[in-house]
Amino acid sequence: MLMQLPAVGAATAAPLAPVKAATAASPRRYPPIRLSASPSTESSPSTSAVSGQRLPPSARHSREHLGGRNNVPARPSKGRVFFLDVNPICFRGSQRSLGAFARWLSLFFAHVSLRDPVVAVLDGVGGNEYRRRLLPSYKAHRTRGVGKGADSRVVDVLRECNVPVVQIDGHEADDVVATLTEQVLQKGFRVVIGSPDKDFKQLISEDVQLVMPIPEIGRWSFYTLRHYVAQYKCNPTADLSLRCFMGDEADGVPGIQHLVPGFGRKTAVKLLKKHGTLENLLNTAAIKTVGKDYAQDALVKHADYLRKNYEVLSLKRDVNVQLDDRWLSTRDTCNDTSVLSNFILKFNEGQKLNSR
């Protein structure tokens, strides 16, 4: 069941000040409890909304341990580690909103992560600069103040709910999550990334899935490897190469269509299915014909353009951040209801004062 919290006021909060802290911070408390495996969240090839209905203990036990064939116990599923991309859930539309943050966080704790470990990640100061040097249009049109971090009250709530908060100067949250994901996988865990950001689709695999906040239904929805293949008809390993052709309008990264109007998604998918990656495709096109004349000319003439898009859109895995083994422990949830209730009450009181 969803935690019983006070209703959040309809108005949005005033713009928030950036967090001053610039390095990874540890949570205040970590009980010495070993991580327990959780049921698999993968579902049918359509994004699965989290309804909040939990199985009784007996059913959960049956799903985890008695799912093998011929009554042979199935292998226990790997433990899950959640990474929460904080900045996107701090907005309602284009406006910063503490109410939106409280709502999405309470749903996340109650219906998604449960007691599995959660690591919150924020954009570092100047996190966009690396990509803006490569491509000045990168996120240049955004009015959200991306890269300025989150309100200190947001950080306090996360820490009081026993969630470690990581923020690295000079790096976007996406790159920090990608780096830490690699480290978590090496520890033998699965990773679930809580974010609406499609950049994370390039990380999807059997052991990496997304869970996205869907404002239209007011729920988090899981997005897995099967969902990706059903939607795009290709493997996530080709996602980054494909986006180099298609561009990313939301991030200000233009695709190749404005240079070669006839070069669309269908052509890109066909070529990538045959050649695997953008780099393999470009190298092959440099020495022999790989497609129709318009596609061949585009690959040769605009190779540097596509490689620049690749550098801008690819998530970095080499951020100077190290996984703390304490972050893999079962999260102590005893503070969740009281912390979020008090946070929402203070938020509502502030809204009333601002409206006078």
C-alpha positions, 0 to 999 in steps of 0.5 A, spaced: 500 500 500 502 507 498 504 510 504 499 515 507 501 522 506 498 529 507 495 531 500 500 535 496 498 542 494 497 544 487 501 550 486 509 549 484 514 551 489 519 557 487 525 555 483 530 552 488 537 553 490 543 549 487 546 544 492 553 546 494 556 539 495 560 537 490 562 530 492 559 523 493 556 523 500 554 517 504 547 516 508 547 517 515 545 510 517 546 503 514 544 497 518 549 491 518 544 487 514 545 483 508 542 484 501 536 479 500 534 477 493 527 480 490 522 478 485 524 479 478 520 485 475 520 483 468 514 483 464 510 482 457 513 486 451 509 493 453 511 497 459 508 495 465 506 500 470 507 498 478 500 498 481 502 497 488 499 490 489 504 486 493 504 479 493 503 475 500 509 472 503 507 465 501 506 467 493 513 471 493 516 465 496 513 461 491 515 465 485 522 466 487 524 459 489 519 454 486 519 456 479 523 451 476 521 445 472 519 438 475 518 441 482 526 443 481 527 449 485 529 455 481 536 459 482 534 465 486 534 471 482 540 476 483 539 482 488 537 489 485 540 495 486 536 502 484 539 508 481 535 514 482 536 520 477 533 525 482 533 532 477 527 529 473 522 528 478 523 535 481 519 538 476 512 538 474 512 540 467 517 545 466 517 548 473 521 545 479 516 542 484 517 539 491 511 536 491 512 533 485 519 530 488 515 528 494 509 524 490 514 520 485 519 519 491 513 516 495 511 512 490 518 509 488 519 507 495 512 504 496 511 500 490 518 500 486 524 499 490 521 497 497 527 495 501 532 494 496 538 499 496 537 505 492 543 510 490 540 517 488 544 521 483 544 528 482 548 533 476 554 536 478 556 543 477 558 544 470 556 537 468 554 539 461 560 543 459 564 537 457 558 536 451 557 543 450 564 544 448 563 538 443 556 541 441 554 548 443 547 546 442 547 541 447 541 542 452 542 550 450 534 551 449 533 548 456 530 553 461 530 548 467 537 549 470 539 543 468 546 541 472 545 546 478 543 540 482 537 539 487 534 543 493 538 542 499 531 540 502 531 534 497 538 532 499 536 532 506 530 528 505 533 522 501 539 522 506 534 521 512 530 516 508 537 512 508 539 513 501 546 515 499 546 521 495 552 522 489 554 528 486 560 529 482 563 536 479 564 536 472 559 530 470 552 529 469 548 524 473 547 520 467 555 519 466 555 517 474 550 512 473 553 509 467 559 508 471 556 506 477 552 501 474 558 497 471 561 497 478 554 494 481 554 489 475 561 486 477 559 485 484 553 480 481 547 484 482 542 487 477 541 494 476 534 498 475 535 505 473 529 510 475 529 515 470 525 518 464 531 519 460 531 515 454 539 516 454 539 510 459 536 506 454 543 504 451 545 501 458 539 496 457 541 488 458 538 482 461 541 485 468 539 492 467 532 495 466 529 502 467 523 504 471 520 510 468 515 515 472 509 516 467 505 523 469 499 521 465 498 515 469 501 517 476 505 511 476 512 508 475 513 503 469 518 498 468 522 498 461 526 492 460 530 488 454 523 485 452 520 492 451 526 495 448 526 490 442 518 490 442 518 497 441 525 498 436 525 491 433 533 491 434 538 490 440 539 495 445 547 495 443 545 499 437 541 504 440 546 509 441 549 508 434 541 509 431 540 515 435 547 518 432 543 518 426 536 520 428 539 525 433 536 528 440 531 534 439 530 534 447 537 535 448 539 539 442 543 534 438 541 534 431 540 528 427 542 527 419 536 528 416 537 535 416 543 534 412 540 528 408 532 528 408 532 521 405 536 518 410 531 516 415 530 511 421 529 505 416 535 506 413 539 507 419 536 500 422 537 496 416 545 498 415 546 497 423 543 490 423 548 488 418 554 492 420 553 492 428 555 499 430 556 506 427 564 505 427 564 499 423 559 502 419 563 508 417 569 504 417 566 499 412 563 505 408 570 508 407 572 502 403 566 500 399 559 501 398 554 499 403 548 501 401 544 506 396 548 512 393 544 517 397 546 513 404 553 511 401 554 519 400 552 521 407 556 516 410 562 518 407 561 525 407 558 526 414 562 521 418 565 526 422 558 529 424 556 522 426 562 521 430 561 527 434 554 525 435 556 519 438 561 522 443 556 527 445 550 522 446 554 516 449 554 515 456 561 515 460 563 509 464 570 512 467 567 518 472 572 518 478 567 515 483 567 509 487 562 504 489 561 503 496 559 496 498 555 499 504 550 502 498 549 494 497 545 493 503 538 493 504 535 499 505 532 501 512 525 504 511 523 505 518 523 513 516 520 513 510 513 515 512 515 520 517 520 524 513 516 524 507 509 526 511 513 532 515 516 534 508 509 535 505 506 538 511 512 543 511 511 544 503 504 545 504 505 550 509 510 554 505 505 554 499 500 557 503 504 563 506 507 564 498 499 565 496 498 570 501 
